[in-house]
Amino acid sequence: MIKQAIEIEKSADSTKIAEGLSKIENFNGVTGDITINKNHDPEKPIAIEQLTNGKVSKTYEIK
């Protein structure tokens, strides 16, 4: 993501990198797609699995 932010801003300045990160949407990372919002917080869904008798009985996705 840092590489992409540097390419977006055409600068390795830390302030510019932070600005570039906030422009990245749906970055395909190791754990799935990530978008960085204007507050520099990552936005990505997470999955929560409910177990019954040791087996997955329900899966919830939280965005």
Secondary structure in CASP SS format (residue, H / E / C, confidence):
PFRMAT SS
TARGET T0000
AUTHOR 0000-0000-0000
METHOD secondary structure of the structure
MODEL  1
M C 1.00
I H 1.00
K H 1.00
Q H 1.00
A H 1.00
I H 1.00
E H 1.00
I H 1.00
E H 1.00
K C 1.00
S C 1.00
A C 1.00
D C 1.00
S H 1.00
T H 1.00
K H 1.00
I H 1.00
A H 1.00
E H 1.00
G H 1.00
L H 1.00
S C 1.00
K C 1.00
I C 1.00
E C 1.00
N C 1.00
F E 1.00
N E 1.00
G E 1.00
V C 1.00
T C 1.00
G E 1.00
D E 1.00
I E 1.00
T E 1.00
I E 1.00
N C 1.00
K C 1.00
N C 1.00
H C 1.00
D C 1.00
P E 1.00
E E 1.00
K C 1.00
P C 1.00
I E 1.00
A E 1.00
I E 1.00
E E 1.00
Q E 1.00
L E 1.00
T E 1.00
N C 1.00
G C 1.00
K E 1.00
V E 1.00
S E 1.00
K E 1.00
T E 1.00
Y E 1.00
E E 1.00
I E 1.00
K C 1.00
END
